[in-house]
Amino acid sequence: MDGASLYEIDVVAWSEEQVAKLRALAGTAGSNAIDWENVIEEIESVGRSEWKGVESQFAHALAHVLKVLSDPGSFSSSAWAAEANTALVQGRHDYRRSMARLLDIDSIWMLALRRATGGLSPFGFSIPPGIPRICPFSLDDLVDETFTSETAMRTLRLAMKPSISSNSGD
């Protein structure tokens, strides 16, 4: 596969490949006329912005799921669920397999928790007790076409059951 088609298919893999080649070239004689550090940084940032965008979409989706779970009676709950599904679709569209090792699902989860908390607190709502602090989803879940806000809600409710039962004295 040539560089142009790799760029079109997977810009993260392309940027990593180009950075490796540029680092090797930067150490050769006669290459001092080029500002290698900044050229390399710019190419690295192309790949980073791509996977950060996917990370943000998945965090956005999970934050909206958490909002629905936290305030299911809200007039916004249907819109939050739809927004979660839209963000999942967009994240999947932009996702490339080369991003898997760069995307930290627990960091995505913590970002989602912070976003949901920030979105709920002005209205007097909070994340329910028993929400796992470690992400109950895998990256494979998020990129699976069958994973929806409804699927996420079911998983979260199941993950919360032990905490709910232990807190209720059952």
C-alpha positions as CSV (number, residue, x, y, z in Angstrom):
1,M,0.0,0.0,0.0
2,D,1.5,3.4,-0.9
3,G,1.6,6.3,1.5
4,A,-1.2,8.2,-0.2
5,S,-3.7,5.4,0.2
6,L,-2.6,4.7,3.8
7,Y,-3.1,8.4,4.6
8,E,-6.7,8.1,3.2
9,I,-7.4,4.8,5.0
10,D,-5.7,5.3,8.4
11,V,-4.1,8.7,9.1
12,V,-2.9,7.6,12.5
13,A,-0.9,4.7,11.0
14,W,0.3,7.0,8.3
15,S,1.5,9.6,10.7
16,E,3.3,7.0,12.9
17,E,5.0,5.6,9.8
18,Q,6.0,9.1,8.5
19,V,7.3,10.1,11.9
20,A,9.5,7.0,12.1
21,K,10.9,7.7,8.7
22,L,11.5,11.4,9.4
23,R,13.3,10.6,12.7
24,A,15.6,8.2,10.8
25,L,16.2,10.8,8.1
26,A,16.7,13.6,10.7
27,G,19.9,11.8,11.9
28,T,21.5,11.7,8.5
29,A,24.2,14.1,7.3
30,G,23.1,17.1,5.3
31,S,19.6,17.2,6.9
32,N,20.2,20.3,9.1
33,A,18.4,22.6,6.8
34,I,15.0,21.2,7.9
35,D,13.4,22.0,11.3
36,W,13.0,18.3,12.0
37,E,11.6,18.6,15.5
38,N,8.7,20.9,14.4
39,V,8.0,18.9,11.2
40,I,7.9,15.7,13.2
41,E,5.7,17.3,15.8
42,E,3.2,18.5,13.2
43,I,2.9,15.1,11.6
44,E,2.5,13.5,15.0
45,S,-0.3,16.0,15.8
46,V,-2.2,14.9,12.7
47,G,-2.5,11.4,14.1
48,R,-3.1,12.6,17.7
49,S,-6.0,14.9,16.6
50,E,-7.7,12.0,14.9
51,W,-7.6,9.6,17.8
52,K,-8.4,12.4,20.3
53,G,-11.5,13.1,18.2
54,V,-12.6,9.5,18.5
55,E,-11.9,9.6,22.2
56,S,-14.0,12.7,22.6
57,Q,-16.9,11.2,20.6
58,F,-17.0,8.1,22.8
59,A,-16.7,10.2,26.0
60,H,-19.6,12.4,24.7
61,A,-21.7,9.3,24.1
62,L,-21.0,7.8,27.5
63,A,-21.6,11.1,29.2
64,H,-25.1,11.3,27.7
65,V,-25.8,7.7,28.7
66,L,-24.8,8.7,32.3
67,K,-27.1,11.7,32.1
68,V,-30.1,9.5,31.1
69,L,-29.3,7.0,33.9
70,S,-29.0,9.9,36.4
71,D,-32.1,11.7,35.4
72,P,-34.4,9.4,33.5
73,G,-37.5,11.6,34.0
74,S,-35.9,14.6,32.4
75,F,-37.5,16.1,29.3
76,S,-34.0,15.9,27.8
77,S,-33.5,12.1,28.3
78,S,-34.7,11.2,24.8
79,A,-32.5,13.8,23.3
80,W,-29.5,12.6,25.4
81,A,-30.1,9.0,24.3
82,A,-30.3,10.1,20.7
83,E,-27.1,12.3,21.1
84,A,-25.3,9.3,22.6
85,N,-26.2,7.1,19.6
86,T,-25.1,9.9,17.2
87,A,-21.8,10.2,19.0
88,L,-21.2,6.5,18.9
89,V,-21.9,6.4,15.2
90,Q,-19.5,9.3,14.6
91,G,-16.8,7.7,16.8
92,R,-17.1,4.5,14.9
93,H,-16.9,6.2,11.6
94,D,-13.7,7.9,12.5
95,Y,-12.2,5.0,14.4
96,R,-9.3,3.1,12.9
97,R,-7.8,-0.1,14.3
98,S,-4.4,1.6,14.8
99,M,-6.1,3.8,17.4
100,A,-6.9,0.8,19.7
101,R,-3.6,1.0,21.6
102,L,-3.8,4.8,22.0
103,L,-7.4,4.9,23.3
104,D,-7.6,4.3,27.1
105,I,-11.1,3.2,27.8
106,D,-10.8,4.1,31.5
107,S,-9.7,7.6,30.6
108,I,-12.6,7.9,28.3
109,W,-14.9,6.7,31.1
110,M,-13.5,9.3,33.6
111,L,-13.9,12.0,31.0
112,A,-17.5,10.9,30.5
113,L,-18.1,10.9,34.3
114,R,-16.7,14.5,34.5
115,R,-18.8,15.7,31.6
116,A,-22.0,14.1,32.9
117,T,-21.4,15.5,36.4
118,G,-20.8,19.0,35.0
119,G,-23.9,18.8,32.9
120,L,-26.1,17.5,35.7
121,S,-25.0,19.5,38.8
122,P,-26.4,22.9,37.8
123,F,-29.8,21.2,37.8
124,G,-29.4,19.5,41.2
125,F,-28.7,16.0,39.8
126,S,-25.7,13.8,40.3
127,I,-24.3,10.5,39.1
128,P,-26.0,7.7,41.1
129,P,-24.0,5.8,43.7
130,G,-22.8,2.5,42.5
131,I,-21.7,3.8,39.1
132,P,-18.4,1.9,38.4
133,R,-15.2,4.0,38.6
134,I,-13.6,1.6,36.1
135,C,-15.2,1.5,32.7
136,P,-17.7,-1.3,32.4
137,F,-17.3,-1.3,28.6
138,S,-14.5,-2.3,26.4
139,L,-13.3,-0.5,23.3
140,D,-14.7,-3.4,21.3
141,D,-18.1,-2.7,22.8
142,L,-18.0,1.0,21.7
143,V,-16.9,0.1,18.1
144,D,-19.5,-2.6,17.8
145,E,-22.4,-1.5,15.6
146,T,-24.9,-3.2,17.8
147,F,-23.8,-1.2,20.9
148,T,-26.3,1.6,21.6
149,S,-27.3,3.9,24.4
150,E,-29.9,1.3,25.4
151,T,-27.2,-1.4,25.6
152,A,-25.0,0.8,27.6
153,M,-27.9,1.6,30.0
154,R,-28.6,-2.1,30.6
155,T,-24.9,-2.8,31.2
156,L,-24.7,0.0,33.7
157,R,-27.8,-1.0,35.6
158,L,-26.4,-4.5,35.9
159,A,-23.1,-3.2,37.1
160,M,-24.8,-1.1,39.7
161,K,-27.0,-3.9,41.1
162,P,-24.4,-5.2,43.7
163,S,-24.0,-1.7,45.1
164,I,-27.8,-1.1,45.2
165,S,-28.4,-4.4,47.0
166,S,-25.6,-3.9,49.5
167,N,-26.8,-0.4,50.3
168,S,-30.4,-1.4,50.7
169,G,-29.7,-4.0,53.4
170,D,-30.9,-7.0,51.4
